[in-house]
Amino acid sequence: MNKLFAGFALAFAAIAPAHALTVAIDVGHYLDAPGATSAYGVTEFTYNSKLADVLTERMLLAGYTVRLIGDDGASKDLQKRAKAAEGTDVFISLHHDSTQPQFLQEWEVDGEKHKYSDRTHGFSVFVSKLNPKYDRSVDCARAVGKQMKAGGFEVNTSHADKLEGESREWVDQSAGVYAADFVVLRATTMPAILLESGVIVNRVEAKTLDQTVTRNKIADAVIAALGECMKK
């Protein structure tokens, strides 16, 4: 083990859970329906996959057991994703955000036209009141939000806007936590959260979120948060 790797191992050991938690990491969307498209033409599924790779690597280093779901890009059935998480301690679905269609504008990048909107930015975390472990889900969502903010990320407040497609209920505005009954949150039986890491139609944030240093910071925030909330 080289000195750099040993240093990482010691640092992560300090935030590793008291027992080996098994974390289900759900890679949001799939190849046939890849979610949002960034201001530079990169699919959300690509962003989600890259973040899942980094989070998995760092979680394993921190002493967690990881079960990847949807990483093959073929998992269309959201109920099956929830079923695939059975037996894990906590579920996190990784996503990257867009905005409502009426706010998108067109611009040209390297000779190709893409849609963008700089109106919104920041992360948000979602929980479902229909999840049987709702209270613990809120604990974990709140912990993730606080760790993201501690890492320099800002809350995306746009999902509470009173307009069609939004009007989400705040659970904890200070931590960026909303209530939403997404299938993967309501159909899972363990504490479950969905993280929108940032807004990829935002021209600045799309580039920031595509950097390894940013993915490392998000992963570290999630690891620290889960270690905290699952000890309660």
Salt bridges, closest charged atoms under 4 A:
ASP26 OD1 - ARG81 NH1 2.69
ASP32 OD2 - LYS76 NZ 2.86
GLU44 OE1 - HIS29 NE2 3.25
GLU44 OE2 - HIS95 ND1 3.24
ASP97 OD2 - HIS159 NE2 2.63
GLU106 OE1 - LYS113 NZ 3.93
GLU112 OE1 - HIS114 NE2 3.65
ASP118 OD2 - ARG203 NH2 2.54
GLU154 OE1 - HIS121 NE2 2.66
ASP161 OD2 - ARG119 NH2 3.07
GLU166 OE1 - HIS159 ND1 2.76
GLU169 OE2 - LYS129 NZ 2.85
ASP172 OD2 - ARG142 NE 2.56
ASP210 OD1 - LYS50 NZ 3.96
ASP210 OD1 - ARG215 NH2 2.67
ASP220 OD1 - ARG58 NE 2.83
